[in-house]
Structure formats: C-alpha cells, structure tokens
Amino acid sequence: MFKIANIKTLEDRIDLKNIARVLEDIEFSVIVKKSNSNQLDSDIDAKIEEALSKSYLVMPSKSDLLVKAEGTKVGELDIVFSSDKITYYMEIEKSNKKTLWFDYIKILTRLESDVGGIGILMCPTNYAHKVGVWNLYKEAVLYKKHLKRVFGSESLDRIAVFGYTQYAYLESKWVEYDSDIIAKIKSS
C-alpha cells in the first residue's frame, strides 16, 4: 500500500487549496515490472482522478485530454476537470525531472486557448531511485521561475505547482519513500 500526503503549493488561491485538500492522503498501488530494472508502475493517476471526481467534473475522454498546436498532436494531459466555470489542466509527474519541461508546454498550450483555465503540475518531493532522492517539486518551481524570466508569460501565473510526499506502508506504519525503501520493494 502506498499514499501521497503533505500536499504543498506556493499558491494562495482558495480553489487551489481546496483541490490540494481533496488530494491529501490518496492511497494507490504499485507493481514491480519485470522490465527496465524492475521499474515501479502505479495507479496513482487513476486514484487522483477518482478522488477529484467526487468533488469536480472530470473529463475522461481522450479528446478532452488531447493537446494540439497548429492542428498537430503535441501530447495528452493526465487529467482535465472543472468546477464553477473554471477548467483545470493537470499533469502528474512521478519520476522524471526532464519531462517537467514538456509538462509545462502541454499545460501552456491548453491555457493559450482557455484564458480562464488553470494548470496544475503535481510532482513528488521525494522521488526515490537507487542512487538517491530527487525533489521534483523543487525542480518544477525552479523551472517555472526560469520560464517566467525568459518568456514573461502571463499564462505561467495560471499554473500551480503542487508537491506531494510519497509513502509506503511497511511493517505496520507509513514511511517516506527513500532509496532503501525502493530497494526493499523491488527485491521483495
């Protein structure tokens, strides 16, 4: 059993704080794949979508998730949901800090055509791998600052970065992911 908790954001909007509360303590499952050095695969996206659907209108169709630029498919968002005439475009990054750039591009592309929309980029504060722990939330906040400095885009002001801490339930208690925990999970 696994969960995300300690959701944090630098945003001060009440709607974003309410979304963060909905996401607090979501439990999810992880399986160890036989490929890619026993890579972990989870249902975290589905569990986040399930939690959001209790309070928001989640748009599950592929066409709602599709991101296009000049008629060409750029990618797909993880979740699109709405409330009170605001649409939220969400990307959930789980492991790769380099794909944060592409997550920003997908969200910004959708915000370009929705001037009232809000983007949310969710990242772990403790992505654990065999040689250490990365704080992808911190990286996402730094990337956003860099993008604003270079491009000055007002759309970036409409993207919230949420950080979440990952936990595993081991030996009858919740423990934060770290390299030792990941090694235990992959070897069991």
Buried (B, 14 or more C-beta within 10 A) or exposed (E): EBBBBBBEBEBEEEBBEEBBEBBEEBBBEBEEEEEEEBEBEBBBBEBBBEBBBEEBEBBEEEEBBBBEBEEEEBBBBBBBBBBEEEBBBBBBBBBEBEBBEBBBBBBBBBBEEBEEBBBBBBBBBBBBBEEEBBBBBBBBBBBBEEBBEEEEBEBBEBBBBBBBBBBBEBEEEBEBBBEEBBBEBBEE
